[in-house]
Amino acid sequence: MKQLAAVNKYFVRYKWRLLLGILFVTISNLFAVLPPVVIRNVIDQVQANIDSYHLVTNSVLADGMRSYIFTLVLWNGLLLLGLALLRGVFMFFMRQTIIVMSRLIEYDQKNEIYDHYQQLDTHFYKTHFTGDLMNRMAEDVSRVRQYTGPAIMYSVNLFVLSVMCIWGMVRVDAWLTLYVVAPLPLLAFSIYFVNRVIYRKSEKIQAQLSDLTTTAQESYSGIRVIKSFVQEKNMLGFFRNTSEQYKESAINLSLTEAIYFPSMNLFIGLSMLITVLIGGYMAIKGNVTPGNIAEFVIYINLLMFPISSIGWVASITQRAAASQKRINEFLDTDPKIVSPAKATESIVKGDVEFSHIQFTYPHTGILALNDFNLHIKVGQKVAVIGKTGSGKSTLAHMLLRMYDPQEGDVKLDGVSVRDFNLQRLRAQIAYAPQEAFLFSDTIYNNIKFGREDATESEVKEAARLADLEKDIATFAKGYETVIGERGVMLSGGQKQRMVLARALLKNSNILLLDESLSAVDTKTEKTILGNLNHYLRNKTAIVITHRIFTSWVFDQIIMLDDGQIVEQGTHDELMQLNGRYAKLYRHQTETNLA
């Protein structure tokens, strides 16, 4: 219950539904414990009247006595039917309050987890699998819902019904009640023992299910790669092994849970046997009536399902506790990149300064930037060139504050990025990342993702700047074309240009392009860069690339290697230096000519 204490806030939020549900449980059980009293009275009265009937069998009173007994049974039968109907109505209300409450809690909890996921920093997503994230929000939350709904409902039902039934039995005979409930402590002990085993196994199963989900998710995402390398058989074998481990654990847990139900029947059967044996003996002695024995038997039968549900409820609770523990692990993970308590409200004009940046990726230990310094003035166009792994993309991460440097600082207009509200900071930087991620939506909505309040004409202008209009015109539905998961219906160049259009739609004072034209041909690249010449007037542009853009004039070009600037200057200055940039430029131009 320590782990499940995290959901108590939801019970407080929906306290009126919960209290109303408990009221309906109480009323429905009230109508459940009244029938044994009615049946006891009927049996005792019928027995007494039958004894009287035998005395007047041959007299004129016999017909009246038979009619009275028939009427007594009939009206009490109708009363029992009415009580059963009323119990059914309030059981319906009970489910409509408590079970609906559990669905509302499930909705709130999923939203809370999803919201927390979005707040977590990039490092978290580098070290956790997508399948595990999905499983904790889907399967684990679903198991917690079983606790907040059915488990709570049946627990309250068990408590209320047990109190009412035991009170009804005590009113008849306290000693007989004590004999009847004597096996229950043994039942409680067995439940406690098995619960500890179930909790441990449930936690293991949920972890294995996350592995299974991750394996499936990666297979679906990489299906084209799997087919290209003809690895279907190997992937199936890998999935089968993971699935086999999950299956064995699940069967093992089911075997453990199977102990509950035979033990329930055993202890309830003992209670029933004690009722008949000791109750019959007491009836012979005249301490109780036959109606009392029937009343006790019905009480035991009433308690049979709630007591039997103890094992099921306990199993649900243990599974939910294991799942909630996994959920809490993520909810208790605080993002390392957060907005300051007092954030600056200034509007970014475009002055960017990297000052003595020292950064090592925490999940790999790779040194990405080493005492890096760079100042970009408002409106300047800067190219950052370097080989793979030289630290180019890390600059984008630093500027957008996806990571914070271990040493040094990044400033915008002289203000540290740590002093900005995260959402406000990122909203003022247009970013076209290296990975062209698109949503399974229309072309129009994927571009408009860049700015929610953009007009249709602005969306189309962004597409024109990215040289995407002619491609969109070839689709039958134009901008309303659904591009599939991750833009599977588009080519690599079309994906990149759509991501670029999304960034251009923001119309920010800083444009950050991270290898965003690597998949487009030279002709299309020149068209795009020509379109951007006017667009980027008075805007700061940082172009991260591994190749040289010959059609653009940059105010600064820096060559990166091992996280340090090895060359810096304009095109002419670097060509005169005759170093790495000049060598790369000559190699690229010769290749293009060839």
Backbone torsions as a table, in degrees:
resi	resn	phi	psi	omega
1	MET	NA	-16.4	179.0
2	LYS	-61.4	-43.6	179.8
3	GLN	-69.3	-38.5	-176.6
4	LEU	-75.1	-7.2	176.3
5	ALA	-61.3	-19.7	-179.1
6	ALA	-66.3	-21.9	-178.7
7	VAL	-93.0	-1.1	-179.1
8	ASN	-61.6	-30.0	179.8
9	LYS	-62.7	-29.6	177.8
10	TYR	-73.0	-35.7	176.5
11	PHE	-63.0	-37.3	177.0
12	VAL	-66.1	-40.7	-179.2
13	ARG	-62.7	-39.3	-177.8
14	TYR	-110.3	37.6	-174.5
15	LYS	-61.0	-34.7	-178.0
16	TRP	-70.7	-37.4	174.2
17	ARG	-63.8	-42.6	-179.6
18	LEU	-64.9	-46.0	-179.7
19	LEU	-64.7	-39.5	177.9
20	LEU	-65.7	-38.9	177.1
21	GLY	-62.6	-42.3	178.0
22	ILE	-63.0	-38.3	177.3
23	LEU	-62.0	-44.5	179.0
24	PHE	-65.5	-36.6	175.6
25	VAL	-60.5	-45.3	-178.9
26	THR	-63.1	-45.6	-178.4
27	ILE	-66.1	-42.9	-179.8
28	SER	-62.8	-37.4	179.1
29	ASN	-74.2	-27.4	174.3
30	LEU	-61.7	-43.0	177.0
31	PHE	-72.0	-16.1	177.8
32	ALA	-82.0	-33.9	-176.8
33	VAL	-90.6	-7.2	176.5
34	LEU	-75.0	-38.7	179.0
35	PRO	-54.0	-41.8	177.6
36	PRO	-58.0	-37.1	178.3
37	VAL	-66.4	-42.5	179.0
38	VAL	-63.1	-45.5	-179.1
39	ILE	-63.9	-40.7	177.3
40	ARG	-58.7	-46.6	-179.5
41	ASN	-63.4	-41.4	180.0
42	VAL	-62.4	-48.0	-178.3
43	ILE	-61.7	-46.6	-178.9
44	ASP	-64.7	-41.6	179.9
45	GLN	-68.6	-41.9	179.0
46	VAL	-62.8	-42.5	179.4
47	GLN	-62.5	-43.7	179.7
48	ALA	-64.3	-41.1	-179.1
49	ASN	-72.4	-31.5	176.3
50	ILE	-65.8	-41.1	176.5
51	ASP	-60.2	-40.9	178.2
52	SER	-69.3	-35.5	-179.5
53	TYR	-63.2	-39.1	178.8
54	HIS	-61.6	-27.7	-179.0
55	LEU	-77.5	-24.8	-176.1
56	VAL	-119.2	28.7	-175.0
57	THR	-58.1	-40.6	-174.3
58	ASN	-96.7	10.7	-178.2
59	SER	-105.9	174.8	-179.9
60	VAL	-70.6	-12.5	-179.4
61	LEU	-79.4	-11.6	-174.4
62	ALA	-63.4	-44.5	-178.4
63	ASP	-64.1	-41.0	178.7
64	GLY	-63.7	-36.6	-180.0
65	MET	-68.5	-40.9	178.5
66	ARG	-64.5	-41.9	179.5
67	SER	-63.5	-38.5	-179.7
68	TYR	-65.4	-42.4	-179.4
69	ILE	-64.8	-42.3	179.6
70	PHE	-62.8	-45.8	179.5
71	THR	-63.1	-39.5	178.9
72	LEU	-60.0	-47.8	-179.1
73	VAL	-66.6	-41.8	-177.8
74	LEU	-62.0	-51.7	-176.7
75	TRP	-65.9	-37.4	177.3
76	ASN	-69.7	-32.9	174.5
77	GLY	-63.6	-42.9	176.6
78	LEU	-64.2	-37.1	177.4
79	LEU	-62.6	-42.4	178.5
80	LEU	-63.9	-38.7	177.6
81	LEU	-63.5	-43.0	178.5
82	GLY	-63.5	-41.0	178.2
83	LEU	-63.9	-38.5	178.9
84	ALA	-65.6	-41.2	178.5
85	LEU	-64.0	-44.0	179.3
86	LEU	-63.6	-39.5	177.4
87	ARG	-62.2	-42.5	179.1
88	GLY	-61.2	-41.4	179.4
89	VAL	-61.4	-46.2	-177.5
90	PHE	-75.1	-24.9	172.2
91	MET	-67.3	-35.2	175.7
92	PHE	-63.2	-46.9	178.2
93	PHE	-62.3	-36.9	179.0
94	MET	-59.7	-45.7	-179.8
95	ARG	-70.3	-35.3	-179.1
96	GLN	-68.7	-21.1	178.3
97	THR	-95.4	-54.4	-174.2
98	ILE	-74.1	-44.7	-179.0
99	ILE	-68.3	-40.0	176.1
100	VAL	-63.9	-37.2	176.2
101	MET	-59.1	-41.7	-179.3
102	SER	-65.3	-34.0	177.0
103	ARG	-68.5	-38.1	177.0
104	LEU	-66.1	-39.3	176.8
105	ILE	-64.5	-41.9	177.3
106	GLU	-58.7	-44.0	178.3
107	TYR	-60.5	-47.5	-179.1
108	ASP	-65.2	-40.8	-177.0
109	GLN	-67.8	-40.0	177.5
110	LYS	-63.6	-40.9	177.7
111	ASN	-64.3	-39.3	179.4
112	GLU	-63.7	-43.8	-179.5
113	ILE	-65.8	-44.8	-179.6
114	TYR	-62.5	-42.0	178.5
115	ASP	-63.3	-39.7	179.7
116	HIS	-69.0	-38.1	176.5
117	TYR	-55.6	-41.8	-177.1
118	GLN	-70.2	-22.1	180.0
119	GLN	-85.3	-20.9	-177.2
120	LEU	-68.1	150.3	-173.6
121	ASP	-83.2	174.6	-176.3
122	THR	-61.5	-35.8	-179.4
123	HIS	-58.9	-38.0	179.3
124	PHE	-59.4	-45.0	-177.0
125	TYR	-74.7	-18.7	174.9
126	LYS	-74.6	-23.0	-173.1
127	THR	-112.2	5.6	179.1
128	HIS	-132.1	147.3	-177.6
129	PHE	-86.8	146.3	179.6
130	THR	-61.1	-41.8	-179.8
131	GLY	-59.9	-38.7	178.8
132	ASP	-67.0	-41.7	177.9
133	LEU	-61.0	-43.7	-179.2
134	MET	-66.1	-41.2	-176.9
135	ASN	-66.2	-38.3	-179.4
136	ARG	-67.6	-32.1	-178.9
137	MET	-84.4	-23.2	-177.8
138	ALA	-101.7	-70.9	-174.3
139	GLU	-67.0	-44.7	-177.9
140	ASP	-66.6	-41.8	178.3
141	VAL	-64.9	-36.8	178.1
142	SER	-62.3	-38.2	179.3
143	ARG	-72.2	-33.8	175.7
144	VAL	-66.8	-35.0	177.7
145	ARG	-61.8	-34.0	176.6
146	GLN	-61.3	-31.3	177.6
147	TYR	-76.5	-45.8	-176.3
148	THR	-71.8	-15.1	-179.7
149	GLY	-111.3	-91.0	-176.4
150	PRO	-55.9	-43.5	-177.5
151	ALA	-62.8	-44.4	178.4
152	ILE	-64.1	-44.5	-177.6
153	MET	-61.9	-47.3	-178.3
154	TYR	-72.2	-30.1	176.5
155	SER	-66.6	-46.6	177.9
156	VAL	-62.9	-41.8	179.1
157	ASN	-61.1	-43.6	179.1
158	LEU	-61.2	-46.5	-178.0
159	PHE	-63.2	-50.4	-176.6
160	VAL	-64.5	-46.3	-178.0
161	LEU	-66.5	-38.8	178.9
162	SER	-63.0	-44.9	179.0
163	VAL	-60.6	-45.2	-178.2
164	MET	-66.8	-43.4	-178.6
165	CYS	-67.3	-45.1	-179.3
166	ILE	-66.1	-38.2	176.2
167	TRP	-62.4	-40.5	177.6
168	GLY	-64.6	-37.2	179.5
169	MET	-73.2	-39.9	180.0
170	VAL	-62.2	-36.6	179.1
171	ARG	-62.2	-28.1	179.3
172	VAL	-81.9	-54.6	179.8
173	ASP	-162.7	118.8	-176.1
174	ALA	-67.3	-39.3	-177.9
175	TRP	-67.4	-42.4	178.1
176	LEU	-63.4	-38.0	177.2
177	THR	-61.7	-42.5	-179.8
178	LEU	-62.2	-42.3	178.3
179	TYR	-63.9	-40.2	-175.7
180	VAL	-67.5	-40.2	-176.2
181	VAL	-89.9	1.5	-177.9
182	ALA	-57.6	-36.6	-179.7
183	PRO	-71.4	-14.1	-172.7
184	LEU	-65.4	-37.7	176.0
185	PRO	-57.7	-36.0	176.4
186	LEU	-63.9	-37.0	177.3
187	LEU	-63.7	-43.7	-179.9
188	ALA	-61.6	-40.3	-179.9
189	PHE	-64.6	-42.1	-179.9
190	SER	-65.4	-37.0	178.5
191	ILE	-64.4	-44.9	-179.6
192	TYR	-60.2	-43.1	-177.3
193	PHE	-66.5	-45.8	-176.2
194	VAL	-71.9	-31.8	-178.9
195	ASN	-59.1	-40.2	-178.6
196	ARG	-63.4	-37.2	178.8
197	VAL	-68.9	-42.8	-178.2
198	ILE	-63.0	-41.7	-178.8
199	TYR	-59.5	-46.6	-178.4
200	ARG	-63.7	-42.2	-178.9
201	LYS	-72.1	-34.6	179.0
202	SER	-63.9	-41.1	179.7
203	GLU	-62.3	-41.0	179.4
204	LYS	-66.2	-40.3	-178.4
205	ILE	-65.2	-42.1	-179.7
206	GLN	-64.0	-36.9	176.9
207	ALA	-65.5	-40.3	178.6
208	GLN	-67.9	-35.1	177.9
209	LEU	-65.7	-36.2	176.0
210	SER	-62.9	-42.0	177.6
211	ASP	-62.2	-40.8	-179.9
212	LEU	-64.4	-43.5	178.8
213	THR	-64.2	-41.5	179.3
214	THR	-62.4	-44.1	178.9
215	THR	-60.3	-45.0	179.8
216	ALA	-65.2	-44.4	-178.5
217	GLN	-61.7	-43.2	179.6
218	GLU	-66.4	-35.8	179.2
219	SER	-66.4	-42.6	-180.0
220	TYR	-66.7	-42.5	-178.7
221	SER	-66.3	-35.2	-176.8
222	GLY	-104.9	28.2	-174.1
223	ILE	-61.4	-34.8	-179.9
224	ARG	-67.5	-36.8	177.6
225	VAL	-67.7	-42.6	179.8
226	ILE	-59.6	-45.0	-179.0
227	LYS	-69.4	-37.8	-178.7
228	SER	-62.0	-38.3	-178.7
229	PHE	-97.0	9.4	177.8
230	VAL	51.6	51.0	-177.3
231	GLN	-108.5	19.1	-178.3
232	GLU	-58.2	-43.1	-177.2
233	LYS	-66.0	-43.6	179.9
234	ASN	-65.3	-42.3	178.8
235	MET	-65.6	-37.5	177.1
236	LEU	-63.9	-41.1	177.9
237	GLY	-63.4	-40.6	178.4
238	PHE	-64.3	-44.2	178.8
239	PHE	-65.1	-39.5	-179.0
240	ARG	-64.0	-40.2	178.1
241	ASN	-63.1	-44.4	178.2
242	THR	-63.9	-41.7	179.3
243	SER	-66.1	-36.0	179.5
244	GLU	-64.2	-41.2	177.9
245	GLN	-63.3	-42.0	178.1
246	TYR	-64.5	-42.3	-178.9
247	LYS	-61.7	-45.4	-179.0
248	GLU	-63.4	-40.0	178.9
249	SER	-66.9	-40.8	-179.6
250	ALA	-65.7	-41.1	178.0
251	ILE	-65.1	-41.2	178.7
252	ASN	-61.2	-40.5	177.3
253	LEU	-66.7	-39.8	179.2
254	SER	-63.2	-37.0	177.4
255	LEU	-64.2	-39.4	178.0
256	THR	-65.7	-43.7	179.9
257	GLU	-65.5	-26.9	-178.7
258	ALA	-65.1	-16.2	177.7
259	ILE	-66.6	-30.4	-174.8
260	TYR	-58.8	-55.7	-165.7
261	PHE	-68.4	-40.6	172.7
262	PRO	-62.1	-37.1	178.8
263	SER	-66.8	-36.7	176.2
264	MET	-59.4	-50.2	-177.9
265	ASN	-62.9	-36.6	179.5
266	LEU	-62.5	-50.5	-176.5
267	PHE	-70.5	-35.2	177.3
268	ILE	-70.3	-38.4	176.4
269	GLY	-62.3	-39.8	176.4
270	LEU	-61.7	-42.2	178.2
271	SER	-62.2	-41.3	179.4
272	MET	-65.2	-42.5	179.7
273	LEU	-63.9	-42.7	178.0
274	ILE	-62.6	-39.6	179.0
275	THR	-59.5	-47.1	-177.3
276	VAL	-69.2	-45.3	-176.1
277	LEU	-69.3	-57.4	-176.7
278	ILE	-71.6	-38.8	177.6
279	GLY	-63.2	-40.8	177.8
280	GLY	-62.9	-41.5	179.2
281	TYR	-63.1	-41.6	179.8
282	MET	-69.1	-31.8	177.5
283	ALA	-68.8	-37.9	177.6
284	ILE	-62.6	-38.7	-180.0
285	LYS	-77.2	-10.7	177.8
286	GLY	89.1	9.2	179.4
287	ASN	-76.3	-30.6	176.2
288	VAL	-133.6	165.1	179.3
289	THR	-100.1	162.3	174.0
290	PRO	-56.4	-33.4	177.4
291	GLY	-63.3	-34.5	177.6
292	ASN	-65.2	-38.5	178.8
293	ILE	-64.0	-45.1	177.0
294	ALA	-60.7	-39.1	179.1
295	GLU	-62.1	-44.0	179.5
296	PHE	-64.2	-41.8	-179.6
297	VAL	-61.5	-40.3	179.7
298	ILE	-68.8	-38.9	176.9
299	TYR	-60.7	-43.5	178.9
300	ILE	-63.3	-41.0	177.7
301	ASN	-64.4	-37.2	176.6
302	LEU	-62.8	-37.8	-179.1
303	LEU	-79.3	-12.4	-174.2
304	MET	-60.3	-51.3	-177.5
305	PHE	-68.4	-47.0	178.5
306	PRO	-58.8	-41.6	-179.9
307	ILE	-68.8	-38.3	177.0
308	SER	-62.6	-31.1	-178.6
309	SER	-75.5	-8.9	179.0
310	ILE	-57.5	-46.2	179.8
311	GLY	-62.6	-42.5	-179.5
312	TRP	-66.4	-44.5	179.0
313	VAL	-63.4	-42.1	179.6
314	ALA	-63.6	-39.6	178.4
315	SER	-64.8	-44.4	177.9
316	ILE	-60.0	-44.0	-178.0
317	THR	-63.4	-41.7	-179.8
318	GLN	-67.5	-41.7	177.3
319	ARG	-63.4	-42.5	179.4
320	ALA	-63.9	-39.4	179.3
321	ALA	-63.1	-42.0	178.2
322	ALA	-64.3	-40.8	179.4
323	SER	-68.8	-42.5	-179.4
324	GLN	-65.1	-32.4	176.7
325	LYS	-61.7	-41.9	178.1
326	ARG	-66.9	-38.7	177.6
327	ILE	-65.2	-43.6	-179.0
328	ASN	-61.8	-32.8	179.7
329	GLU	-57.7	-39.6	179.4
330	PHE	-81.0	-41.3	-179.6
331	LEU	-65.4	-28.9	179.1
332	ASP	-85.3	-3.4	176.8
333	THR	-81.6	113.3	-179.5
334	ASP	-86.2	133.6	176.4
335	PRO	-64.2	136.8	-179.8
336	LYS	-78.2	-23.9	178.2
337	ILE	-103.1	109.0	-177.6
338	VAL	-132.6	160.5	176.4
339	SER	-74.7	145.4	177.6
340	PRO	-70.8	160.0	179.4
341	ALA	-61.0	-42.1	177.4
342	LYS	-118.1	97.1	-176.1
343	ALA	-91.9	148.5	177.1
344	THR	-72.5	147.2	-179.1
345	GLU	-106.2	11.3	-174.8
346	SER	-69.0	149.9	177.6
347	ILE	-91.5	129.4	-176.8
348	VAL	-73.2	126.6	178.7
349	LYS	-91.8	-31.9	176.0
350	GLY	132.3	6.6	176.1
351	ASP	-83.1	120.3	-175.4
352	VAL	-120.4	132.8	179.6
353	GLU	-137.6	123.9	171.9
354	PHE	-101.3	119.7	-174.5
355	SER	-119.5	110.1	175.4
356	HIS	50.1	50.7	-177.5
357	ILE	-77.5	125.5	174.2
358	GLN	-124.1	118.4	-177.1
359	PHE	-143.8	130.7	175.2
360	THR	-123.1	129.4	179.3
361	TYR	-64.5	123.6	-174.0
362	PRO	-67.4	-27.8	-176.1
363	HIS	-86.6	-12.8	179.6
364	THR	-123.7	-21.9	-176.6
365	GLY	78.3	11.5	-179.0
366	ILE	-82.3	129.8	176.4
367	LEU	-77.9	113.7	-175.7
368	ALA	-96.1	-42.0	178.1
369	LEU	-130.4	134.6	-175.6
370	ASN	-127.2	105.2	-179.1
371	ASP	48.9	53.0	-175.6
372	PHE	-86.1	132.0	179.1
373	ASN	-133.1	132.6	178.3
374	LEU	-159.6	133.3	176.8
375	HIS	-121.2	124.0	179.3
376	ILE	-117.7	121.2	-178.5
377	LYS	-82.6	163.1	-178.9
378	VAL	-57.4	129.4	176.7
379	GLY	85.8	-4.7	-179.0
380	GLN	-77.1	151.5	175.3
381	LYS	-111.2	120.0	-173.4
382	VAL	-123.6	132.8	174.7
383	ALA	-105.8	130.9	176.5
384	VAL	-112.2	111.7	-173.6
385	ILE	-116.8	141.6	178.1
386	GLY	179.1	163.8	179.1
387	LYS	-75.1	172.0	178.7
388	THR	-60.3	130.8	178.9
389	GLY	86.0	10.0	-178.4
390	SER	-83.5	-11.2	177.9
391	GLY	108.9	11.6	-175.5
392	LYS	-64.2	-53.1	-177.1
393	SER	-66.2	-24.9	178.8
394	THR	-62.1	-32.2	177.3
395	LEU	-60.8	-41.1	177.8
396	ALA	-64.0	-41.4	178.7
397	HIS	-62.5	-39.1	179.2
398	MET	-67.3	-43.1	-177.0
399	LEU	-66.8	-39.8	179.6
400	LEU	-84.6	-1.9	-178.8
401	ARG	57.3	43.1	169.5
402	MET	-73.4	-30.3	173.1
403	TYR	-132.9	155.7	170.8
404	ASP	-107.0	137.4	179.3
405	PRO	-68.2	150.0	176.1
406	GLN	-69.3	-30.8	176.4
407	GLU	-139.5	154.2	178.7
408	GLY	86.4	-173.7	-175.6
409	ASP	-153.0	152.9	174.0
410	VAL	-112.7	130.4	-176.3
411	LYS	-124.6	143.3	172.7
412	LEU	-118.7	119.3	-176.6
413	ASP	54.6	35.6	178.1
414	GLY	82.1	0.9	-179.4
415	VAL	-109.0	130.3	179.4
416	SER	-61.2	140.5	178.6
417	VAL	-64.0	-20.9	177.7
418	ARG	-69.0	-17.9	-178.7
419	ASP	-90.0	-4.4	179.6
420	PHE	-91.1	150.6	165.7
421	ASN	-66.4	134.5	-174.0
422	LEU	-56.8	-47.0	-178.4
423	GLN	-64.2	-40.3	-178.8
424	ARG	-69.0	-37.6	178.7
425	LEU	-62.3	-52.8	-175.3
426	ARG	-70.4	-26.6	178.1
427	ALA	-68.9	-21.4	-176.7
428	GLN	-97.6	7.2	177.6
429	ILE	-125.1	122.4	176.1
430	ALA	-85.7	123.7	-171.3
431	TYR	-128.1	123.0	172.8
432	ALA	-110.6	99.5	-173.0
433	PRO	-74.2	166.8	179.8
434	GLN	-64.9	-39.0	178.5
435	GLU	-88.1	116.5	-177.3
436	ALA	-83.0	87.3	-178.7
437	PHE	-91.7	125.9	178.8
438	LEU	-125.4	156.2	-178.8
439	PHE	-97.2	156.5	177.5
440	SER	-76.8	75.6	-175.5
441	ASP	-148.0	-171.5	179.7
442	THR	-75.7	162.4	176.3
443	ILE	-59.9	-43.2	-177.9
444	TYR	-59.4	-48.5	-177.6
445	ASN	-69.1	-31.3	178.1
446	ASN	-67.6	-38.0	177.4
447	ILE	-72.6	-42.8	-177.2
448	LYS	-66.9	-15.2	176.1
449	PHE	-55.6	-25.6	179.4
450	GLY	-66.0	-32.9	178.6
451	ARG	-154.0	115.7	-171.6
452	GLU	-64.5	-34.5	-175.6
453	ASP	-91.1	13.8	-179.1
454	ALA	-68.6	146.0	177.3
455	THR	-86.4	168.5	-179.8
456	GLU	-62.5	-40.1	-179.9
457	SER	-65.4	-35.7	178.2
458	GLU	-68.2	-38.2	177.3
459	VAL	-63.2	-44.8	-179.2
460	LYS	-68.4	-33.6	176.8
461	GLU	-66.4	-39.1	177.2
462	ALA	-63.7	-39.7	177.6
463	ALA	-65.3	-37.2	178.7
464	ARG	-65.6	-44.0	179.7
465	LEU	-60.9	-34.4	179.9
466	ALA	-86.6	9.2	179.4
467	ASP	55.3	44.1	-176.8
468	LEU	-109.1	-12.8	-175.3
469	GLU	-58.5	-44.6	-176.8
470	LYS	-65.0	-32.8	177.2
471	ASP	-69.9	-43.1	-178.6
472	ILE	-63.5	-35.0	-179.2
473	ALA	-63.6	-23.0	-178.9
474	THR	-79.0	-16.6	179.1
475	PHE	-82.6	140.3	-176.9
476	ALA	-59.3	-38.9	-177.8
477	LYS	-98.5	5.0	176.5
478	GLY	58.8	-129.0	-177.8
479	TYR	-66.9	-17.1	-179.1
480	GLU	-90.9	9.5	178.2
481	THR	-70.6	127.6	175.7
482	VAL	-83.4	124.3	-169.4
483	ILE	-92.9	0.8	177.8
484	GLY	81.2	174.3	-177.1
485	GLU	-62.7	126.7	-178.9
486	ARG	56.9	24.1	178.8
487	GLY	70.0	38.0	-173.3
488	VAL	-63.5	-22.0	-177.9
489	MET	-82.5	-5.7	-176.3
490	LEU	-105.6	159.0	174.0
491	SER	-79.7	169.1	-179.7
492	GLY	-60.5	-42.5	179.5
493	GLY	-65.9	-38.3	178.7
494	GLN	-66.4	-38.6	177.3
495	LYS	-61.5	-47.2	-178.3
496	GLN	-62.5	-41.0	-179.2
497	ARG	-69.6	-31.3	177.0
498	MET	-69.6	-39.0	175.6
499	VAL	-65.8	-38.2	177.2
500	LEU	-63.9	-43.6	178.2
501	ALA	-60.6	-39.3	177.7
502	ARG	-60.2	-41.6	179.9
503	ALA	-70.3	-41.5	-179.1
504	LEU	-64.9	-29.7	-179.7
505	LEU	-63.1	-26.7	-180.0
506	LYS	-66.0	-27.7	178.8
507	ASN	53.3	45.4	-178.8
508	SER	-85.0	164.1	179.2
509	ASN	-76.4	-13.9	177.0
510	ILE	-123.6	126.3	175.8
511	LEU	-113.9	124.6	-176.6
512	LEU	-118.5	111.8	-179.2
513	LEU	-111.3	116.7	-177.9
514	ASP	-111.1	95.4	-179.2
515	GLU	51.2	37.0	-172.3
516	SER	-82.1	-2.8	177.6
517	LEU	-124.4	19.4	-174.8
518	SER	-69.1	-22.2	-176.1
519	ALA	-103.0	6.5	-179.6
520	VAL	-101.8	154.7	-179.5
521	ASP	-76.2	168.1	-175.0
522	THR	-62.6	-39.4	-179.3
523	LYS	-64.8	-46.4	179.3
524	THR	-64.9	-37.8	178.4
525	GLU	-60.6	-44.8	179.7
526	LYS	-64.1	-38.9	178.8
527	THR	-62.4	-45.6	-179.4
528	ILE	-63.7	-47.0	-178.6
529	LEU	-64.0	-34.3	175.4
530	GLY	-66.2	-39.8	178.2
531	ASN	-64.7	-32.7	-175.2
532	LEU	-81.1	-13.7	-177.5
533	ASN	-56.4	-47.2	179.3
534	HIS	-75.2	-39.2	-178.3
535	TYR	-59.5	-38.0	-174.1
536	LEU	-88.2	7.0	177.9
537	ARG	-61.2	126.6	-178.8
538	ASN	70.1	9.0	175.9
539	LYS	-107.6	149.6	175.6
540	THR	-86.9	129.9	-179.6
541	ALA	-125.5	128.8	175.5
542	ILE	-118.0	115.0	-177.6
543	VAL	-108.8	113.0	179.0
544	ILE	-97.1	123.2	-173.7
545	THR	-154.7	161.8	174.4
546	HIS	-105.7	-2.2	178.0
547	ARG	-129.9	168.4	-173.8
548	ILE	-95.9	133.6	173.5
549	PHE	-91.0	102.0	-175.7
550	THR	-75.2	-19.3	-176.3
551	SER	-90.9	2.5	179.1
552	TRP	-117.2	142.4	175.3
553	VAL	-101.5	114.9	-177.7
554	PHE	-97.4	142.0	174.9
555	ASP	-70.8	-32.8	177.2
556	GLN	-141.8	142.3	171.0
557	ILE	-128.5	126.6	178.8
558	ILE	-120.7	139.9	176.0
559	MET	-103.6	123.2	-179.2
560	LEU	-103.6	144.0	173.7
561	ASP	-154.4	122.9	-179.8
562	ASP	55.0	38.6	173.9
563	GLY	78.7	11.7	180.0
564	GLN	-131.0	151.7	176.2
565	ILE	-79.2	119.9	179.7
566	VAL	-101.7	-22.8	175.9
567	GLU	-146.9	144.5	-179.5
568	GLN	-153.1	136.4	178.8
569	GLY	157.2	-170.7	175.7
570	THR	-82.3	174.7	179.5
571	HIS	-59.3	-46.8	-178.3
572	ASP	-64.0	-41.4	-178.9
573	GLU	-63.6	-41.7	-178.3
574	LEU	-72.3	-32.3	176.8
575	MET	-67.7	-37.2	176.9
576	GLN	-67.8	-32.7	178.7
577	LEU	-65.6	-27.9	176.9
578	ASN	56.0	44.7	179.5
579	GLY	-108.0	-139.0	-176.0
580	ARG	-64.2	-42.6	-178.9
581	TYR	-62.1	-45.9	-179.0
582	ALA	-61.5	-40.2	179.1
583	LYS	-64.7	-43.9	179.0
584	LEU	-64.4	-41.1	-178.7
585	TYR	-63.0	-45.9	-179.2
586	ARG	-65.1	-40.5	179.2
587	HIS	-63.3	-42.3	-178.0
588	GLN	-68.7	-44.6	-178.8
589	THR	-66.9	-37.0	177.4
590	GLU	-65.9	-38.9	179.0
591	THR	-65.5	-42.0	-179.7
592	ASN	-64.5	-40.0	178.9
593	LEU	-66.1	-37.8	179.3
594	ALA	-66.2	NA	NA
